[in-house]
Amino acid sequence: MTARPLLVPLFVLVTLSCQRDAEVARLPQAQTARAAAAAPTPTPTAPAAAVDPAAAPAGSASPFLSGTTEAHRKSTLTPKVSSAVTRVHVREGDMVKQNQPLVTLDTRDFVLRSQQAEAARDGARVQLDAAKLDWDRIKSLLAEKAVPQSQFDMIDARYKGAKAGLAAAETAVAMGQKALHDSVVRAPFDGLIVKRFVNEGEYASVMPATPLVTIEEIDPVDLRIQVPSTDMAQVTVGSPVHVRLPATSQELDLRLTRVVSSSDPRTRTFSAIVEIPNPDHSLRSGLYAEVSLRPRGTPALTTTDTGKIKKRVRSPGD
């Protein structure tokens, strides 16, 4: 009888606690409903109008094309004679002039061969002089019918053989002199040394060919542009183009120099080449370029502008 009065207050406390939990659970939903009612109703936006490429103005510029600078000429030099390397005159990054020595080979063997050829040439000249004296003497005797024709024929053959021997000796001398000249590998044109393959003491052979140095001509620099087939109608030799080089912050107005009419089967693009004068060697091969064709309404450059460049270096505030 004493436990029943205690159960009634406990039941009342549990009931009140459950009611408070229910009110707390319903509170976020009520706040969410009031916030949704207070929020403005979004107005529907009209769909963006489609842009018709055919409706673009006739004078609008074509989209940017990508291009890459490359050397105007590039050569990997190999020796013309086989010998040991005695000196390498250049390093990677050096600018060189045409006919400047790049690599020198050991010339001792070539000097000895040249001296041997010169001695053989002198001996051939002596033999030719002796054969010429006999030929003149027998020729006069044959005219007087003092000697048979067969004797003159023998002297005549020896004389011709002496002349051929002298010609061969002179050729050997020339080959020796050429070997001496070829022992010094020289620059075929003004350019930049981009790779050096040998050092002093290494052996350079003709077969198989040993690469010595790689040289690139960078004045001018060629800019090879990849042109889609849809833009080929605007690309002709002499067409003006605008070039932007992000690496050097330069913008150039130039003309197309060459157009390769054959397309790349993998990319379906054509190549157009622009020769960029580079007297200060500020441009190197491998630079990325953004190229845009001039608007069709832009007047062409006059003949006085041919070969000129309008260069503007962007400042940080541009």
Secondary structure, DSSP 8 states (H G I E B T S, - for coil): --SHHHHHHHHHHHHHHHHHHHHHHHHHHHHHHHHHHHS-------------GGGS-TT-----EEEEEEEEEEEEE--SS-EEEEEE---TT-EE-TT-EEEEE--HHHHHHHHHHHHHHHHHHHHHHHHHHHHHHHHHHHHTT-S-HHHHHHHHHHHHHHHHHHHHHHHHHHHHHHHHHHTEEE-SSSEEEEEE---TT-EE-TTTT---EEEEEEEEEEEEEEEEGGGGGG--TT-EEEEEETTTTEEEEEE--EEEEEEETTTTEEEEEEEE--TT----TT-EEEEEE--TTS----GGGTT--EEEE--TT-
